[in-house]
C-alpha cells in the first residue's frame, strides 16, 4: 500500500507492506492501540520482558496495563464506573 505523507512541506511516498497493516489492525482490535508508536512501544516492552531486562516492578506494572487494555480500560480511559 502506498501512502502519502507530508514531511517538511513535501509529499513523500511511503510503502507500508499489507502484512504489517494486518498486524496493526489486529493489534488495534484486540488491544486497543490507537497508533503505530504505541504498538511499537508495546513490542519493545514485550521483547525486554521476555529477555529478562525489565525489573520486576516495571514488569508487573506493564503486565497490569496490558490486562487493563485487554478489558478495554487502558491508560487513556479516564471514565469512572458508577
PASEBA-1860 file (N, C-alpha, C; in nm, 3 decimals):
! residues 82
1> XXXXXXXX> 0.085/-0.117/0.000/0.000/0.000/0.000/0.089/0.123/0.000 ~ 0.063/0.213/-0.089/0.137/0.340/-0.093/0.060/0.446/-0.018 ~ 0.128/0.518/0.066/0.065/0.620/0.148/0.141/0.750/0.128 ~ 0.068/0.859/0.115/0.131/0.990/0.100/0.144/1.054/0.238 ~ 0.262/1.099/0.272/0.285/1.169/0.397/0.341/1.307/0.368 ~ 0.306/1.403/0.451/0.362/1.537/0.438/0.482/1.546/0.532 ~ 0.596/1.578/0.477/0.715/1.594/0.558/0.790/1.717/0.508 ~ 0.805/1.812/0.596/0.874/1.937/0.562/0.811/2.005/0.441
9> XXXXXXXX> 0.677/1.998/0.434/0.607/2.065/0.326/0.608/1.990/0.194 ~ 0.674/1.875/0.188/0.679/1.796/0.066/0.596/1.669/0.084 ~ 0.545/1.619/-0.023/0.471/1.494/-0.019/0.571/1.380/-0.039 ~ 0.572/1.285/0.053/0.667/1.175/0.049/0.588/1.045/0.037 ~ 0.621/0.963/-0.061/0.555/0.834/-0.076/0.620/0.732/0.016 ~ 0.539/0.663/0.095/0.590/0.564/0.190/0.523/0.431/0.158 ~ 0.602/0.326/0.151/0.548/0.193/0.126/0.531/0.121/0.258 ~ 0.408/0.078/0.287/0.379/0.000/0.408/0.327/-0.135/0.361
17> XXXXXXXX> 0.398/-0.244/0.395/0.352/-0.376/0.350/0.213/-0.408/0.405 ~ 0.132/-0.475/0.326/-0.003/-0.511/0.370/0.000/-0.601/0.492 ~ 0.101/-0.688/0.503/0.110/-0.776/0.619/0.130/-0.696/0.748 ~ 0.208/-0.589/0.742/0.227/-0.504/0.859/0.096/-0.434/0.896 ~ 0.023/-0.389/0.795/-0.106/-0.326/0.821/-0.203/-0.425/0.884 ~ -0.198/-0.551/0.841/-0.284/-0.654/0.901/-0.250/-0.673/1.049 ~ -0.121/-0.679/1.080/-0.078/-0.693/1.220/-0.124/-0.574/1.302 ~ -0.109/-0.453/1.248/-0.152/-0.333/1.321/-0.303/-0.332/1.342
25> XXXXXXXX> -0.379/-0.376/1.243/-0.525/-0.381/1.258/-0.567/-0.481/1.364 ~ -0.500/-0.596/1.370/-0.528/-0.695/1.475/-0.495/-0.635/1.612 ~ -0.381/-0.566/1.621/-0.342/-0.505/1.748/-0.443/-0.399/1.791 ~ -0.495/-0.323/1.696/-0.595/-0.221/1.728/-0.722/-0.286/1.781 ~ -0.768/-0.390/1.713/-0.893/-0.455/1.754/-0.878/-0.529/1.887 ~ -0.766/-0.597/1.904/-0.751/-0.684/2.020/-0.709/-0.608/2.145 ~ -0.616/-0.515/2.131/-0.559/-0.448/2.247/-0.590/-0.299/2.253 ~ -0.653/-0.244/2.152/-0.694/-0.104/2.156/-0.585/-0.003/2.126
33> XXXXXXXX> -0.479/-0.043/2.057/-0.375/0.053/2.021/-0.432/0.155/1.923 ~ -0.403/0.282/1.947/-0.453/0.388/1.861/-0.349/0.435/1.760 ~ -0.223/0.398/1.781/-0.119/0.448/1.693/-0.011/0.343/1.671 ~ 0.066/0.363/1.569/0.178/0.273/1.540/0.282/0.284/1.651 ~ 0.304/0.406/1.702/0.407/0.423/1.805/0.371/0.348/1.933 ~ 0.243/0.345/1.968/0.201/0.269/2.087/0.223/0.120/2.068 ~ 0.197/0.072/1.948/0.218/-0.069/1.917/0.366/-0.104/1.921 ~ 0.450/-0.017/1.866/0.596/-0.041/1.867/0.648/-0.039/2.010
41> XXXXXXXX> 0.600/0.056/2.092/0.641/0.062/2.233/0.604/-0.068/2.305 ~ 0.483/-0.118/2.277/0.440/-0.244/2.337/0.531/-0.359/2.295 ~ 0.569/-0.364/2.167/0.657/-0.470/2.118/0.793/-0.465/2.185 ~ 0.846/-0.345/2.204/0.977/-0.330/2.269/0.968/-0.377/2.414 ~ 0.863/-0.336/2.485/0.847/-0.377/2.625/0.831/-0.528/2.635 ~ 0.754/-0.586/2.544/0.735/-0.731/2.544/0.867/-0.803/2.519 ~ 0.947/-0.751/2.426/1.077/-0.810/2.399/1.167/-0.802/2.522 ~ 1.173/-0.684/2.585/1.257/-0.667/2.704/1.212/-0.759/2.817
49> XXXXXXXX> 1.081/-0.775/2.833/1.027/-0.863/2.936/1.070/-1.008/2.909 ~ 1.056/-1.051/2.785/1.091/-1.189/2.751/1.239/-1.217/2.764 ~ 1.323/-1.115/2.745/1.468/-1.133/2.757/1.516/-1.114/2.901 ~ 1.427/-1.074/2.991/1.463/-1.061/3.132/1.532/-0.929/3.166 ~ 1.514/-0.825/3.086/1.579/-0.697/3.111/1.495/-0.603/3.198 ~ 1.368/-0.634/3.218/1.282/-0.544/3.296/1.287/-0.581/3.443 ~ 1.302/-0.482/3.532/1.289/-0.510/3.675/1.148/-0.557/3.706 ~ 1.130/-0.632/3.813/1.001/-0.692/3.846/0.890/-0.588/3.862
57> XXXXXXXX> 0.919/-0.473/3.927/0.813/-0.374/3.949/0.765/-0.313/3.817 ~ 0.857/-0.291/3.722/0.817/-0.238/3.591/0.742/-0.346/3.515 ~ 0.791/-0.469/3.525/0.726/-0.579/3.454/0.583/-0.598/3.501 ~ 0.560/-0.596/3.631/0.424/-0.616/3.681/0.333/-0.499/3.642 ~ 0.386/-0.377/3.644/0.308/-0.260/3.603/0.270/-0.271/3.454 ~ 0.365/-0.314/3.373/0.341/-0.328/3.229/0.237/-0.436/3.202 ~ 0.248/-0.549/3.272/0.152/-0.656/3.253/0.013/-0.616/3.301 ~ 0.006/-0.537/3.409/-0.122/-0.488/3.458/-0.188/-0.399/3.354
65> XXXXXXXX> -0.110/-0.310/3.293/-0.164/-0.223/3.188/-0.212/-0.305/3.068 ~ -0.139/-0.412/3.034/-0.180/-0.496/2.923/-0.313/-0.564/2.954 ~ -0.329/-0.612/3.078/-0.455/-0.675/3.116/-0.569/-0.575/3.113 ~ -0.544/-0.451/3.158/-0.647/-0.347/3.151/-0.683/-0.318/3.008 ~ -0.582/-0.316/2.921/-0.605/-0.287/2.780/-0.691/-0.397/2.718 ~ -0.666/-0.523/2.756/-0.747/-0.634/2.704/-0.893/-0.617/2.744 ~ -0.917/-0.565/2.864/-1.054/-0.546/2.911/-1.113/-0.414/2.864 ~ -1.036/-0.334/2.791/-1.087/-0.208/2.740/-1.076/-0.094/2.837
73> XXXXXXXX> -0.988/-0.106/2.937/-0.972/0.001/3.036/-0.825/0.036/3.047 ~ -0.765/0.076/2.937/-0.623/0.108/2.935/-0.593/0.243/2.996 ~ -0.471/0.288/2.984/-0.426/0.412/3.045/-0.506/0.533/2.998 ~ -0.548/0.534/2.873/-0.616/0.650/2.818/-0.762/0.661/2.858 ~ -0.815/0.562/2.928/-0.957/0.561/2.963/-0.974/0.625/3.100 ~ -1.031/0.745/3.104/-1.044/0.816/3.231/-1.188/0.816/3.282 ~ -1.275/0.736/3.220/-1.414/0.730/3.266/-1.421/0.662/3.401 ~ -1.514/0.706/3.483/-1.531/0.649/3.616/-1.655/0.560/3.613
81> XX> -1.639/0.437/3.662/-1.754/0.347/3.668/-1.835/0.377/3.792 ~ -1.967/0.375/3.777/-2.055/0.401/3.892/-2.131/0.276/3.929
END
